[in-house]
């Protein structure tokens, strides 16, 4: 199943002879992105008809995310990045009377940072799947997690975390950045969810997805807004303008139209594939690489159980930067940072890329 790529590699701007295994940092761009950006530039230059065209691309991208996340279009909005989206939620919450939030000790800063000066932060340590349970109590307002860890590649059990949050009336806020685009996602498991778009979603930086679960949190409202957050046509302040009824209330000013055009194109590309097939393909590659590294006695941070990992294999090393540089000289593009080498696969990869990545790592490791 993993002998050949699921996506056509020729659809992507991958240099000849390169094994591109760093999707967890940046995926290769679709060649169709050139046309998407050119279309944006043309539309921008046509006055009011161009703005109508831009709004149509926003609707197209929202619909694409809604399909991938099994939700309705009205639950999808846009922010500039995940940290902005989480901050908008954090600012809207009351953290008085000893309230706390619970995160993983290795959580990505975009999830943790917005809360650090607002509430007591409790950190789940270790790798046990039930490590959050002992930290949650009646004062817990938020459990904030990445579905898949950027640092280790571990995939958390969101069903268990949803039950844990519900047991104390806490919000579950999820960052899907390291999952969206290859894992089937049920956004409704979260109260709020976010994702960057420049990784497996095949977009570029400048726009991120914001999900508001209106069924679970029907009365939520941000405490600040901009012109785009208000209902279209709002004017005057004798009576405060009404916020949009849907998740575009997250979007304070113009969405980043150029990245939205690219995202809409990318989502149409992904729509041709069943995410269950993408997950099976990608995890076939990660499982294969984990087994090979175990045989070579090269340590990993990533759980070996496919139910507990995503699309990345993370190898701890204080020489990560040098190792990644040495592999690049052999035509293998991996990612370094935080004291680990990360190999991340997408649909354009195949077992041949695992062969090359493993051989290059073995050589650099020696």
N, C-alpha and C positions, 0 to 999 in steps of 0.2 A: 504493500500500500504506500510505503514511503520511498520506493525506489525511484519514482518520478515526481516532480513537483506537482502540486495541486493547481497552482496558478501558473500561467505561462510566464517564465522569467523574462521573455522578450517584451512583456508589457511594462517592465520596470527599467529604470535607468541604473542598472547594475553594470559596472565595467566588466569587460570580457576577462575571463580568467579569475574572477574574484568570488570567493565564498562569503556572501553577505549574511552573517549570523549575529547581527546586533540590533534586532527589531526592538528590544527593550529600551534602547537608547533612541535610535532613529531608524525607521524603515526606509527602504529605497523608495523613491518617488515613482508613481505611475507616469508613463510617458504622456498620458492624456492630460496631465496637470498643466502642460504648456498651453493647451487649447483652452482649459478652464480659466487660467489667468488672463489669457488674451481676450476671452469673452468678457471677463469682468472689466478690463480696461476699455473695451469698446462700449460696454453699457454705461460705464461711468461718464463717458464723454457725450452722452446723448440727452442730457438734461432730465426732465421729469420722467420721460419714458424709461430712462436708464434706472431711475429709482424704483419704478414698478418692476423692472426686470430683477433688480437686486432683491426686492422683497420676495419675488417668486423663488429665488435661489435659497433664501432663508426657509421658506416653506418646504422646499424640496429636501433640504438637509434635515430639517426637523422630522419629516416623514421617514427619511432613511434611518435615523437613529431610533425612532419609534418602532420600526419594523425589527431592527436588531435587538432592541431591549424589551420587546413584547409589551409595549405600552401604547398609550394614545398620544397623538401629536401635541395636544395641549399641555402635556406634562413635561415637554422638552423645551428648554430655553438655552441661551448661550451666555457665557462669560468669557473673559479674556484668558483665564487660566484656572486651574483647580483651586489654587490658594485664594483667589478672589471669591469664587463660589462658596467655599467653606467659610470664609470670613463673613460673607453676607448673612449666612445662617447663624454663625456664632454671635454676631452683633445683635441679632434679633432675640436672643435667649436671655432669660433671667437666671443668673448664677449666684444669687444671694443664698444666705443660710447654709453655708458649708457645702454647696453643690460641687460635684466632681465630674470629671470625664475619664473614661478608660480608653487607653490606646495600647498598641503593642510597643515595646521598648525600641523596636527597630522601625517604627512607623515613618512614612515619608513626611518631611517637614510641611508640605502643603496641607496635610490633614491635621497635624498636631499644632503647628505654629499659630493658627488663629485663636487657639484656646489657652495658650500658655500663660497669658496675663489676665485671664478672665475667670479661671476656675482651678481648683486643685486637680492635678493630673496624676492619675494612677497608671503605672506601666506594667503590662503583662510581660514577664520575662521567660526565657526558655523556648522550647519548641513543642510543649505538650498541647494537644488540640483543645484541652479544657482549661487552659491557663488564665482565661479571662474571668471565669466564674467566681473565683475567690475575691475578686476586686470590686465586684458590682454590689451596690447596696441601695437603700431607699433614697440616698442623696445623689445617685448617679443620674446625670441629665443626658449624657451622650456616650455612646460607644462609637468611636471613630476608627475605621479600619480601611486598609486597602484589600480588595478581594484577593489580589496576588501581590506578594511583597516584591518591591523593587530590589531589595538587598539580597534576599535569599531565594526567591522564586517560590516560596511557600504559598499555597492556596488555602484560604481560610474557609471554614464551613459557615456560610451565611445563614443557613437555616437554623443552626444551633445558636448563632449570635442574635438572630431575630427573636428566638424564644427567650434568650437571656435578657435582651432589652425589654421585651414585653413584661417580663416577670417583675420589673421594678418601674415600669412606665418611662423608660429612657428612649431617646431617639437613636436610631441606627443610621449613621452617615457613612457612606461607602464611596471609596475612590476606585473606579473601574479601569483606571488608566492602563494597568498591566494585564488586563483581561479583555477589554472591549476590542472586538475585531477578530477574535479566534475562539472565544468561549461563548456558548449560549448564555444570555443574560436575562434574568427576570428582574427588571428594575423595581417592581413593586415590593420586593423584599425589604427595600430600604425606605426610610422616611425622606431622605435626600441622597442623591448620588451625583457623582461628577466623573468626568473623564477628559484627559487631554486627548488630542486628536492626531498627533504626529507620530504615533507608534503604530500599533496593529490596525488602527482605523484608517491608516494610509493617507492622513491629511498632513497639514503643516502647522507650525506654531502660530499663535495669535488668536485662536478660538478654542474653547473647551465646552463640553456638554454639561448642562445643569438639569437635573431631574428633580421635580417636586411631586411627591406622592400626595395628591390632593384628596384622595380617599382617606388616608391616615391622618393628614394634617390640613384639614380644610380651611382653617382660620389663620394659617401662617401668612405673615406679611413681613417684608424687610422694613427696617427702620429708616432707611434712606432710599432715595430713588433718583432717577434722571428722566429726561424727556421720553425716552423709549419705554421706560417702565410703566408709564401712564397709558390709560386708554387713548387710542388715537383720537385726535380732535380736541384733547383737553386744553383748556385755555383759562387763565385767570386763577387767582389764589384766595378769593374771598371765601370760597369753600375748597378745601384741599382736593386736588384732582384725584380721581379714582385710579387705583392701580389696575393694570391689566388683570383679567380673570385667570390667566394661565401662566405658565412658567416663564414667559417672556418678561414677567415682572423682575426676573433676575437681571435683565439686560438693561443697564442704566442708560447707555448711549448707543450710538450706531453699532450694531454688530460688526465685527471685522469682516467686511464683505469679501475681500480677496480670499482669505482662508476658508470662508463659507463656500465660495464657488468650488474651491478645490475639494473640500469635504463632501459636498454634494456629488461630485464626480466619483470620488473614492467609494462612497456608500452605494452608488449604483453598481460599481464594480463588485463590491462585496455581496450585493444582493443576488448575484448569480450563483452564489455558493451557500449551501446549508452549513450553518455554524457548527453543527454536530460533525460534519465531515472535516471542517477546518480543524476543530479541536482534535479529532482522531488523528489527522495527519501530523499536526504539530506535536502532540504528545507522543506519537510514535517515535518522533525524532528525539525528543527530550529523554524519553525512557531508554532509547538505544544509547544515547551518549552517557547517561548516568551509569548504565551497566558497563560500558567500556571503561569509564574512569574508575569505577570500582575495581575492575580487573587490573588496571594499571596502578592501583593503590594511590590515586590522586584524590585528595579529600574534596568533598563538596558541602555546601551549606543547604542544598536543596533536598527536600524529602524525596525518597525513592518511590514512594507510593504514588501512582498517577492521580489518585483522588486527592492528593495533598500538594500537587505542584501544578504549575501552569506551563508556559512556553519557554521558560528560561532554566539554564543550568548555571549555578554560581559556584565558583571555585575560589576559596580564600587564599590570599597570598600577599605578603608585604611587598612583593615585586610585581604587582599586577600591571602597573604601567609599562614596565620593561617587557613583560610577557606579551602584552597586547601589541606593543611595538614590534617585537620579534615576529609575532604571527602575521602582522600586516606585511612584513617583508616577504612572507610566503603566500600572500594573496588571500589571507583570511582576516576578515573584518569583524572583530569582537569588540567588547566594551569594557572599560575599567573604571574604577572609582570605589571609594569606601573600602579599600583593602580587599577587593575581589575582582576576578575576571568573570564576565557574564556573557554566556552564549545564549542567544534568543532566536527562535525560529519562527518563520511564517510560511504561508502557502507556497511561496516561490522557492523554498528550500527542499532538498531531498536528502536521501541517505548519503549521497556523494558529498554533500556539505558536512555531514557528520564525520565522514571519513577524513576529510581535509582538516576540519577543526580539531579532531582528536589527535591527528598526526602532528599538526602544528603546535598544539599545546604540549604534547609529549616531548617534542624537540626543545621547545622553549623552557619547559619545566626542568629538563635535564641540565 
